[in-house]
Structures are given as structure tokens and as C-alpha cells.
């Protein structure tokens, strides 16, 4: 029996089962085959592990106390839509397993199963998932994206999956989150990686110059046109053109861009001939384009031409686990441009960085780090320097007690709204007795009568 798979030695597996002996046995088998294995005794522990651990395959038992395997699969599908899940099932639950595969589960294993069957299933799951990044890939297409957060890993898996196609992509995110870096990573993961990648900020170019920048112009086409100018569509032929802040593009120019995307040809200003171009367009915006469509400030037909696939890039405040990585990266960059000998951040300074609201996202974090380096007189960046650079912005990341209280208050208020202030019914839904439920209402100063319908 073949028990070693060198090709998959770097692949990570998460096993979930409430049977300790089976969990230990599966871990031994997969470790012996060269896989990196994490194990969880129940589904809730598994979801916690997935916050920091990005496996290539999840293997879960179907029948478990509390959250079962299918409920876990539904949670994983929401968080990591491309992560293959293998369900283990006893012989008597084969119909359930067949139904599970119809819902999107990658495969199922009927207990008891042979070691080779387990290894073959895992190897197939890894091989058939083009969205899963191997370490060699990480050093290539995504090397400039610094992250270890689960939400970013899920986004990057989606990006890798759509990269080989020629579909137009729309990246939606707040300003300063790194939209151009993501677009460049997608370009490097595509079949166009050896061709040009060009970026332009549509909000930074005056309307009268935008057409010339993108489509080009002929000598004498307008005052100041002293020679022929090749536009970015022609200059990027065969490659990827990144249009940032597409939502700020003038309405009068949108129809011209739509024609180019439909016809795949451009006509420079002052020319009577069109030129064929082969360009993949990735656009980005911080605006709600559907709202702009309703306000007649953005063309609906252009929106659907640009938005074949939409990627949502999370703000920095939703990637707290990435902040230490980014902060040290920017610190290292700043050190190359200064004479200071700063080694790190103090613990208090890093805690402030992690808990800050970051309305300016990664761009703001870089600014704070650079300012702290410039003004530091010690080998460690202090809490005071970071606070001054943040300009006393309030902390967004709550303490555990604050988060729990906030959840309780919202949960109770929602129950009262659902039941129209019926305390008995609300307590029953919450699985608490009336006395305990009233204590919770008093704790959060919620009055049931105010939720009752007249």
C-alpha cells in the first residue's frame, strides 16, 4: 500500500470528529502520508480553528453532538466557498451522504474505510480544486499581498479561481484597502501575466483628458496635440487594464467606454480608423454602483459589462489578525529610508494598532507607521507615538465584555421585536425561564411594553 504522497506534502487537512480514537487514527494516517493535520473534537472548535488555519481539505463526521457535519459544511461554505469538504458516514446513513453530495459536499467516506481510500479522496480533492493556492504559487502571484486572515484567504481563493478567465472583474471596497494590489495579483495569476499590466485612476484624470489617456489621439486632434499619442488600451494590448474608481467616471464618457468594451476596438481622437485591442478590464470602486444606477449617474449596461464577477475586498478593520504583519512590513520598508535603528513596536503600541478603527485602511496604517518611525528616538515604537499618529481616534475593536453585552442587547431587542413584546414567547425562543429573561432585560434597560403593538 502506498502511504507516502510527496506531491502533497505541504497540503493542510482539518479533521472533525467527536470520537477521540478515530480522530487520532486519521491524524496518524494522514501525517504518515506527509500532510499537515489539525484536528477538532466538534464543529464549533473546527470553526474556531478556521479563523487562523487555512486547510486545503476538511474531513468531518456526519453525526456529531451539537452542530453536525452538514451544519458545519453550511458554515464553511459561507466562509470559504471553494474549500472542499469530505463527509464521513456510517453505513446506515448512506442516503444522507448522497444527499450531502447533491448540496455541494465534495465526497463522502463510508465507515469503515481503508487508508488508501482516504488518501485517494484527499488527493483528488486537492487536485481538483484550482482555487487552492500551493506554497509555490504564493511566492509568485500573491507575494505582495500580506495576509493570514481567513476572510482574505477566502477572497484570494476566489481571485485565483477567476484569474485564468477573460471575464471582466469589479473589485468593490473602501479606499486604501489595496485594490490595485489585488488587481495586479489577479493579472499575475492569469494567462496574460507576461503582457502589460496598466493602472489608471479615473477620478484623478480630468474629463477632457480621460479619452486621450485611454484611447489615444492623433497629431493636431486638438490644441496641444503636437504628436500622435498611444492610449492605454493600445499600450496594454494582450494584458490587463485596471480602471480604479470607475464610479467617478464622467457620465458622458461612460458610453464611449461601453462601446470599446463591446466592440473590442478603440478609435483615437482625431482618427477615422478603429484599432482592434485585446485587453482584460479589471475595475474598482468604493461607491455603490447599483445606487448610482438608480440615481442615473452610472449606466446600467456598462455596470453589467464591467461586473461579470464581483470581488469584495474587506476593510482593514475586518482583518485585525493582518495588522501586526502589515505593521512590521511597513516598519521594515520605512527603515530602509531612514537612519533610525528601530527594531519593533512596544506591546502597548501594537495593541493600539490592532484595536484602532482604521477609516483610511491600509494606506492609513502605512502613514501611521512611517510617522512613528520618523519621530521615534528609541529602538522601539512607543504607545505615545502611535496615539499621536492616530490623532486620538477612538478604539473600534471592543473588549470581550463589550462585545458580549452588545450581542446580548441586540439579541434581546430582536426577540422583543419578533414577539411584539411577548416576554413568555421571547423567553421560550431564547430557552430561558421568565425570571432569568426579565433580569437580562433589566440589565440592558429594555422595556417589553415599548415593543408591544397598540
VEXDREN-2710 file (C-alpha; in Angstrom, 1 decimal):
% VEXDREN-2710
k/r/px/py/pz
1/UNK/0.0/0.0/0.0
2/UNK/1.3/3.5/-0.9
3/UNK/1.4/5.6/2.3
4/UNK/3.6/8.5/1.2
5/UNK/2.5/11.3/-1.1
6/UNK/5.4/13.6/-1.7
7/UNK/3.5/15.8/-4.1
8/UNK/1.0/16.9/-1.4
9/UNK/3.5/17.1/1.5
10/UNK/2.7/20.8/2.1
11/UNK/-1.1/20.4/2.0
12/UNK/-3.1/21.0/5.2
13/UNK/-6.0/18.9/6.4
14/UNK/-8.6/19.7/9.1
15/UNK/-10.3/16.6/10.7
16/UNK/-13.5/17.0/12.7
17/UNK/-14.9/14.1/14.8
18/UNK/-16.2/13.7/18.3
19/UNK/-14.7/10.2/18.5
20/UNK/-11.2/10.7/20.0
21/UNK/-9.8/7.3/18.9
22/UNK/-10.9/7.8/15.3
23/UNK/-9.6/11.4/15.3
24/UNK/-6.2/10.1/16.5
25/UNK/-6.1/7.3/14.0
26/UNK/-6.9/9.5/11.0
27/UNK/-4.3/12.0/12.1
28/UNK/-1.7/9.3/12.2
29/UNK/-2.6/8.0/8.8
30/UNK/-2.5/11.5/7.2
31/UNK/0.6/12.6/9.0
32/UNK/2.3/9.4/7.7
33/UNK/1.4/10.4/4.2
34/UNK/3.1/13.8/4.5
35/UNK/0.1/16.0/5.2
36/UNK/-0.1/18.7/7.9
37/UNK/-3.0/17.9/10.1
38/UNK/-5.2/19.8/12.6
39/UNK/-8.0/18.1/14.5
40/UNK/-11.1/19.3/16.2
41/UNK/-13.4/17.4/18.6
42/UNK/-16.5/19.2/17.4
43/UNK/-17.8/21.6/14.8
44/UNK/-17.5/24.7/16.9
45/UNK/-13.9/24.0/17.6
46/UNK/-13.3/23.5/13.9
47/UNK/-14.9/26.9/13.1
48/UNK/-12.5/28.5/15.6
49/UNK/-9.5/26.8/14.0
50/UNK/-10.5/28.0/10.6
51/UNK/-10.1/31.6/11.8
52/UNK/-6.3/31.2/11.5
53/UNK/-5.7/27.9/9.8
54/UNK/-6.4/27.6/6.0
55/UNK/-6.6/23.9/5.1
56/UNK/-6.9/22.5/1.6
57/UNK/-9.5/19.9/2.7
58/UNK/-11.8/19.5/5.7
59/UNK/-12.8/15.9/6.7
60/UNK/-15.8/15.8/9.0
61/UNK/-18.0/13.2/10.6
62/UNK/-21.7/13.5/9.7
63/UNK/-23.2/12.6/13.1
64/UNK/-21.8/14.7/15.9
65/UNK/-23.2/16.1/19.1
66/UNK/-24.4/19.7/18.8
67/UNK/-23.6/21.0/15.3
68/UNK/-23.5/18.1/12.9
69/UNK/-21.3/17.7/9.8
70/UNK/-23.9/19.2/7.4
71/UNK/-24.4/22.2/9.6
72/UNK/-20.6/22.6/9.7
73/UNK/-20.5/22.3/5.9
74/UNK/-23.0/25.1/5.5
75/UNK/-20.9/27.4/7.8
76/UNK/-17.7/26.5/5.8
77/UNK/-19.5/27.2/2.5
78/UNK/-20.4/30.7/3.6
79/UNK/-16.9/31.5/4.9
80/UNK/-14.8/29.6/2.4
81/UNK/-16.9/28.7/-0.7
82/UNK/-14.1/26.9/-2.5
83/UNK/-12.9/24.7/0.4
84/UNK/-13.7/21.1/-0.3
85/UNK/-15.4/19.2/2.5
86/UNK/-15.4/15.4/2.8
87/UNK/-18.1/13.8/5.0
88/UNK/-17.5/10.6/6.9
89/UNK/-20.7/8.5/7.5
90/UNK/-21.7/5.2/8.9
91/UNK/-23.2/2.5/6.6
92/UNK/-26.8/3.3/7.7
93/UNK/-26.6/6.9/6.7
94/UNK/-25.5/6.4/3.1
95/UNK/-28.8/8.1/1.8
96/UNK/-27.9/11.2/3.9
97/UNK/-24.4/11.2/2.4
98/UNK/-25.7/11.0/-1.2
99/UNK/-28.0/13.9/-0.4
100/UNK/-25.0/15.8/1.0
101/UNK/-23.1/15.5/-2.2
102/UNK/-26.0/17.0/-4.1
103/UNK/-25.8/20.0/-1.8
104/UNK/-22.1/20.6/-2.6
105/UNK/-20.1/18.3/-0.3
106/UNK/-17.1/17.1/-2.3
107/UNK/-17.3/13.4/-1.3
108/UNK/-18.2/11.0/1.5
109/UNK/-16.4/8.1/3.1
110/UNK/-18.4/5.2/4.4
111/UNK/-17.0/3.8/7.7
112/UNK/-15.0/1.7/8.0
113/UNK/-12.8/2.7/5.1
114/UNK/-9.3/1.7/4.0
115/UNK/-6.3/4.0/4.4
116/UNK/-5.8/4.2/0.7
117/UNK/-9.4/5.2/0.1
118/UNK/-8.9/8.1/2.5
119/UNK/-5.7/9.1/0.8
120/UNK/-7.1/8.9/-2.7
121/UNK/-10.1/11.0/-1.7
122/UNK/-7.9/13.7/-0.1
123/UNK/-5.5/13.7/-3.1
124/UNK/-8.4/14.1/-5.5
125/UNK/-10.0/16.9/-3.5
126/UNK/-6.7/18.8/-3.6
127/UNK/-6.0/18.1/-7.3
128/UNK/-9.5/19.2/-8.4
129/UNK/-9.5/22.5/-6.6
130/UNK/-7.8/25.1/-8.8
131/UNK/-8.6/27.8/-6.4
132/UNK/-6.4/26.4/-3.6
133/UNK/-3.0/28.1/-3.5
134/UNK/0.1/25.9/-3.1
135/UNK/3.1/27.5/-1.4
136/UNK/5.0/27.7/-4.8
137/UNK/2.0/29.8/-6.1
138/UNK/2.1/32.1/-3.0
139/UNK/5.7/33.1/-3.8
140/UNK/4.5/34.2/-7.2
141/UNK/1.1/35.7/-8.0
142/UNK/0.2/36.8/-4.4
143/UNK/3.6/37.5/-3.0
144/UNK/2.8/41.3/-2.4
145/UNK/-0.5/40.7/-0.6
146/UNK/0.4/40.3/3.1
147/UNK/-2.3/38.4/5.0
148/UNK/-3.1/35.5/7.2
149/UNK/-6.8/36.3/7.8
150/UNK/-9.5/33.8/6.9
151/UNK/-11.6/36.4/5.1
152/UNK/-8.7/37.4/2.9
153/UNK/-7.7/33.8/2.2
154/UNK/-11.3/33.1/1.0
155/UNK/-11.1/36.2/-1.3
156/UNK/-7.8/35.2/-2.7
157/UNK/-9.1/31.7/-3.4
158/UNK/-11.9/33.3/-5.4
159/UNK/-9.5/35.6/-7.2
160/UNK/-7.2/32.6/-8.2
161/UNK/-10.2/30.7/-9.5
162/UNK/-11.4/33.5/-11.8
163/UNK/-7.9/34.7/-12.8
164/UNK/-7.4/32.4/-15.8
165/UNK/-10.6/33.5/-17.5
166/UNK/-11.1/36.7/-19.5
167/UNK/-14.2/37.8/-17.6
168/UNK/-14.3/41.4/-16.5
169/UNK/-14.0/41.8/-12.8
170/UNK/-15.2/44.5/-10.4
171/UNK/-13.5/45.0/-7.1
172/UNK/-15.6/46.7/-4.5
173/UNK/-14.0/48.1/-1.4
174/UNK/-13.3/51.2/0.7
175/UNK/-10.4/53.5/-0.3
176/UNK/-7.0/52.4/0.8
177/UNK/-7.6/48.7/1.0
178/UNK/-5.2/47.7/-1.8
179/UNK/-7.5/47.3/-4.8
180/UNK/-4.6/47.8/-7.2
181/UNK/-2.5/45.1/-5.5
182/UNK/-5.3/42.6/-5.8
183/UNK/-5.8/43.5/-9.5
184/UNK/-2.1/43.0/-10.1
185/UNK/-2.2/39.7/-8.3
186/UNK/-5.1/38.5/-10.5
187/UNK/-3.1/39.6/-13.6
188/UNK/-0.1/37.6/-12.4
189/UNK/-2.3/34.5/-11.9
190/UNK/-3.8/34.8/-15.4
191/UNK/-2.7/33.7/-18.8
192/UNK/-1.8/37.4/-19.5
193/UNK/0.9/37.6/-16.9
194/UNK/3.7/38.1/-19.5
195/UNK/1.8/41.0/-21.0
196/UNK/1.5/44.6/-19.7
197/UNK/-0.5/45.5/-16.5
198/UNK/-1.6/49.1/-16.6
199/UNK/-3.5/51.1/-13.9
200/UNK/-5.3/54.4/-14.1
201/UNK/-7.4/56.3/-11.5
202/UNK/-10.4/57.5/-13.3
203/UNK/-11.1/60.1/-10.6
204/UNK/-7.6/61.7/-10.9
205/UNK/-7.8/62.4/-14.7
206/UNK/-9.8/65.5/-15.9
207/UNK/-12.7/64.5/-18.1
208/UNK/-11.3/66.2/-21.2
209/UNK/-8.0/64.2/-20.9
210/UNK/-9.5/60.8/-19.9
211/UNK/-10.5/59.9/-23.5
212/UNK/-7.0/60.7/-24.8
213/UNK/-5.4/58.8/-21.9
214/UNK/-7.4/55.6/-22.6
215/UNK/-8.0/55.8/-26.4
216/UNK/-5.1/57.9/-27.6
217/UNK/-5.1/60.9/-30.1
218/UNK/-3.7/61.9/-33.4
219/UNK/-1.4/64.8/-34.0
220/UNK/-3.4/68.0/-34.4
221/UNK/-6.6/66.5/-33.0
222/UNK/-6.8/69.4/-30.5
223/UNK/-4.8/72.3/-29.2
224/UNK/-1.6/71.0/-27.8
225/UNK/-1.7/67.6/-29.6
226/UNK/1.7/68.0/-31.2
227/UNK/2.3/64.3/-31.9
228/UNK/0.4/61.0/-32.0
229/UNK/-0.3/59.6/-28.6
230/UNK/-1.0/55.9/-28.0
231/UNK/-3.8/55.3/-25.4
232/UNK/-3.6/52.8/-22.6
233/UNK/-5.9/50.3/-24.3
234/UNK/-3.4/50.0/-27.2
235/UNK/-0.4/50.1/-24.8
236/UNK/-1.9/47.3/-22.8
237/UNK/-2.9/45.1/-25.7
238/UNK/-2.8/41.4/-24.7
239/UNK/-2.6/42.4/-21.0
240/UNK/-4.8/43.7/-18.1
241/UNK/-6.1/47.3/-17.7
242/UNK/-7.1/48.3/-14.2
243/UNK/-9.6/51.2/-14.0
244/UNK/-9.7/52.4/-10.4
245/UNK/-12.6/54.5/-9.0
246/UNK/-14.7/53.6/-12.0
247/UNK/-17.7/55.1/-10.2
248/UNK/-16.3/58.6/-10.6
249/UNK/-16.1/58.3/-14.4
250/UNK/-18.0/61.1/-16.1
251/UNK/-21.4/60.1/-17.4
252/UNK/-20.6/61.5/-20.9
253/UNK/-17.5/59.2/-21.1
254/UNK/-19.3/56.0/-19.9
255/UNK/-21.0/55.4/-23.3
256/UNK/-17.6/55.6/-25.1
257/UNK/-16.1/53.1/-22.8
258/UNK/-19.0/50.8/-23.2
259/UNK/-18.6/50.9/-27.0
260/UNK/-14.9/49.9/-26.6
261/UNK/-15.7/47.0/-24.3
262/UNK/-18.4/45.7/-26.7
263/UNK/-16.6/46.2/-30.0
264/UNK/-13.1/45.4/-28.6
265/UNK/-11.6/48.3/-30.6
266/UNK/-10.6/51.9/-30.0
267/UNK/-10.6/55.0/-32.2
268/UNK/-8.0/57.6/-31.1
269/UNK/-9.3/61.2/-31.0
270/UNK/-8.9/62.7/-34.5
271/UNK/-8.7/59.4/-36.2
272/UNK/-11.1/57.9/-38.7
273/UNK/-10.0/54.3/-38.2
274/UNK/-10.6/52.0/-35.3
275/UNK/-7.9/49.7/-33.9
276/UNK/-8.6/46.2/-32.5
277/UNK/-7.4/45.6/-28.9
278/UNK/-7.3/42.6/-26.7
279/UNK/-7.5/43.8/-23.1
280/UNK/-8.9/42.3/-20.0
281/UNK/-10.5/45.0/-17.8
282/UNK/-10.5/44.9/-14.0
283/UNK/-12.3/47.9/-12.5
284/UNK/-12.7/49.0/-8.9
285/UNK/-14.8/51.4/-6.9
286/UNK/-15.7/52.4/-3.3
287/UNK/-19.1/53.5/-4.4
288/UNK/-22.4/51.6/-4.5
289/UNK/-22.9/51.4/-8.3
290/UNK/-26.4/50.0/-8.0
291/UNK/-27.4/53.1/-6.1
292/UNK/-25.6/55.2/-8.7
293/UNK/-27.6/53.4/-11.4
294/UNK/-30.9/54.3/-9.6
295/UNK/-29.7/57.9/-9.5
296/UNK/-28.9/57.9/-13.2
297/UNK/-25.2/58.7/-12.6
298/UNK/-23.9/55.3/-13.8
299/UNK/-25.0/53.4/-16.9
300/UNK/-26.7/50.1/-16.1
301/UNK/-25.4/48.4/-19.3
302/UNK/-21.8/49.5/-18.5
303/UNK/-22.2/48.1/-15.0
304/UNK/-23.1/44.6/-16.2
305/UNK/-20.3/44.8/-18.8
306/UNK/-17.8/45.5/-16.1
307/UNK/-19.3/43.4/-13.3
308/UNK/-19.2/39.9/-14.7
309/UNK/-17.6/38.8/-11.4
310/UNK/-17.5/41.0/-8.3
311/UNK/-14.9/40.6/-5.5
312/UNK/-15.5/42.3/-2.1
313/UNK/-12.2/43.4/-0.6
314/UNK/-12.6/43.7/3.2
315/UNK/-11.6/46.8/5.1
316/UNK/-8.6/46.6/7.4
317/UNK/-10.9/46.8/10.5
318/UNK/-12.2/43.3/9.5
319/UNK/-8.7/41.9/9.2
320/UNK/-7.3/42.6/12.7
321/UNK/-5.0/39.5/12.5
322/UNK/-3.3/41.1/9.5
323/UNK/-2.4/44.3/11.3
324/UNK/0.8/43.0/13.0
325/UNK/2.0/41.6/9.7
326/UNK/1.4/44.8/7.8
327/UNK/2.8/47.0/10.5
328/UNK/6.1/45.1/10.6
329/UNK/6.2/45.1/6.8
330/UNK/5.8/48.9/6.7
331/UNK/8.3/49.3/9.5
332/UNK/10.9/47.3/7.5
333/UNK/10.2/49.5/4.5
334/UNK/10.4/52.7/6.5
335/UNK/13.7/51.6/8.0
336/UNK/15.3/51.4/4.5
337/UNK/14.5/55.1/4.0
338/UNK/15.7/56.4/7.4
339/UNK/18.8/56.3/9.6
340/UNK/16.9/55.1/12.7
341/UNK/17.6/51.8/14.3
342/UNK/14.0/50.8/15.3
343/UNK/13.5/47.1/15.9
344/UNK/9.9/46.7/16.7
345/UNK/6.7/48.1/18.4
346/UNK/6.1/48.0/22.1
347/UNK/3.3/45.7/23.2
348/UNK/1.1/48.6/24.1
349/UNK/1.7/50.3/20.7
350/UNK/0.7/47.1/18.8
351/UNK/-2.4/46.7/20.9
352/UNK/-3.5/50.2/19.9
353/UNK/-2.8/49.4/16.2
354/UNK/-4.8/46.3/16.4
355/UNK/-7.8/48.0/18.0
356/UNK/-7.9/51.2/16.0
357/UNK/-10.9/51.8/13.6
358/UNK/-8.7/52.5/10.5
359/UNK/-11.2/54.5/8.4
360/UNK/-8.2/55.0/5.9
361/UNK/-7.5/51.3/5.9
362/UNK/-4.0/50.0/4.9
363/UNK/-2.9/53.4/3.4
364/UNK/-3.6/55.0/6.8
365/UNK/-1.7/52.2/8.7
366/UNK/1.3/52.8/6.4
367/UNK/1.1/56.5/7.2
368/UNK/0.9/55.9/11.0
369/UNK/3.9/53.6/10.9
370/UNK/6.0/55.9/8.8
371/UNK/5.2/58.9/11.0
372/UNK/6.1/56.9/14.1
373/UNK/9.4/55.9/12.6
374/UNK/10.2/59.4/11.6
375/UNK/9.6/60.8/15.1
376/UNK/10.9/57.9/17.2
377/UNK/14.1/58.5/19.3
378/UNK/14.2/55.0/20.7
379/UNK/14.7/51.4/19.3
380/UNK/11.0/50.6/20.0
381/UNK/8.0/52.5/18.7
382/UNK/6.0/53.6/21.8
383/UNK/2.3/53.8/22.6
384/UNK/2.5/57.6/22.7
385/UNK/3.9/57.8/19.1
386/UNK/1.2/55.6/17.8
387/UNK/-1.6/57.5/19.6
388/UNK/-0.3/60.8/18.3
389/UNK/-0.1/59.5/14.7
390/UNK/-3.7/58.2/15.0
391/UNK/-4.7/61.7/16.2
392/UNK/-6.7/60.3/19.2
393/UNK/-9.1/58.2/17.0
394/UNK/-11.3/56.1/19.2
395/UNK/-10.9/52.4/19.6
396/UNK/-13.2/50.3/17.4
397/UNK/-12.3/46.7/18.4
398/UNK/-14.3/46.1/21.6
399/UNK/-13.3/44.1/24.7
400/UNK/-14.8/40.7/25.2
401/UNK/-17.3/42.1/27.8
402/UNK/-18.3/44.9/25.5
403/UNK/-18.8/42.6/22.6
404/UNK/-20.9/40.2/24.7
405/UNK/-23.0/42.9/26.1
406/UNK/-23.6/44.4/22.6
407/UNK/-24.6/41.0/21.3
408/UNK/-27.0/40.4/24.2
409/UNK/-28.7/43.7/23.8
410/UNK/-29.2/43.3/20.1
411/UNK/-30.3/39.7/20.6
412/UNK/-32.9/40.6/23.2
413/UNK/-34.2/43.6/21.3
414/UNK/-34.6/41.4/18.2
415/UNK/-36.6/38.8/20.2
416/UNK/-38.9/41.5/21.6
417/UNK/-39.5/42.9/18.1
418/UNK/-40.2/39.4/16.7
419/UNK/-42.7/38.6/19.6
420/UNK/-44.1/42.1/19.8
421/UNK/-43.1/42.4/23.4
422/UNK/-44.4/39.0/24.5
423/UNK/-41.9/38.1/27.2
424/UNK/-43.1/34.5/27.7
425/UNK/-42.8/33.8/24.0
426/UNK/-39.4/35.6/23.8
427/UNK/-38.1/33.6/26.8
428/UNK/-39.2/30.4/25.2
429/UNK/-37.3/31.1/22.0
430/UNK/-34.2/32.1/24.0
431/UNK/-34.6/28.9/26.0
432/UNK/-34.5/30.8/29.3
433/UNK/-37.1/31.0/32.1
434/UNK/-39.2/34.2/32.5
435/UNK/-37.3/35.3/35.7
436/UNK/-33.9/35.0/34.1
437/UNK/-35.2/36.7/30.9
438/UNK/-36.6/39.6/32.9
439/UNK/-33.2/40.0/34.6
440/UNK/-31.5/40.2/31.2
441/UNK/-34.0/42.8/30.0
442/UNK/-33.4/44.9/33.2
443/UNK/-29.6/44.6/32.7
444/UNK/-29.8/46.2/29.3
445/UNK/-32.6/48.6/30.2
446/UNK/-35.1/47.1/27.7
447/UNK/-38.8/47.6/28.4
448/UNK/-41.0/44.9/26.8
449/UNK/-44.1/47.1/26.8
450/UNK/-42.4/49.5/24.3
451/UNK/-42.3/46.7/21.8
452/UNK/-46.0/45.8/22.0
453/UNK/-48.3/46.6/19.2
454/UNK/-51.1/49.0/20.0
END
